[in-house]
């Protein structure tokens, strides 16, 4: 398994699932694809029990809000 690399990843992974989903949604609504990609990369890097989010959830957000 991947080890936590830095405090930023630790902070992101420690947030609630709802907060992470809200961040992903807001980044797409703002057109901040670089930020969305960076956050997605972190959330997919770790398993759910360590704070990651399922691929399907991220895909659904992308398809719903990628205006």
SVG drawing of the C-alpha trace seen along z (x, -y; Angstrom):
<svg xmlns="http://www.w3.org/2000/svg" viewBox="-25 -29 31 31">
<polyline fill="none" stroke="black" stroke-width="0.4" points="0.0,0.0 1.0,-3.6 2.3,-5.5 1.1,-9.0 3.6,-11.3 2.9,-14.7 0.7,-16.8 -1.5,-17.9 -2.5,-14.3 -3.1,-13.6 -5.4,-16.6 -7.4,-15.7 -7.8,-12.1 -8.9,-13.0 -11.9,-15.0 -15.4,-13.6 -16.6,-11.8 -19.1,-14.6 -16.4,-17.3 -14.3,-15.5 -17.3,-15.1 -18.1,-18.8 -14.6,-19.8 -14.6,-17.7 -17.9,-19.2 -16.9,-22.8 -13.6,-22.4 -15.4,-21.1 -18.1,-23.8 -15.3,-26.4 -13.6,-24.9 -10.5,-24.1 -9.5,-21.0 -5.9,-21.0 -7.1,-21.2 -9.7,-18.5 -7.1,-16.2 -4.7,-16.7 -7.4,-16.0 -8.7,-13.0 -5.2,-11.5 -4.9,-11.6 -8.4,-10.2 -7.8,-7.3 -4.3,-6.5 -5.6,-5.3 -8.2,-2.7 -11.5,-3.7 -10.6,-2.8 -7.7,-5.2 -9.8,-8.1 -9.9,-7.4 -13.1,-7.5 -14.4,-4.9 -13.6,-5.4 -17.3,-5.2 -18.2,-8.1 -15.5,-10.3 -16.7,-9.3 -20.3,-10.2 -19.2,-13.6 -17.2,-14.2 -20.0,-13.3 -22.6,-15.3 -20.6,-18.5 -18.2,-18.6 -20.0,-21.4"/>
</svg>
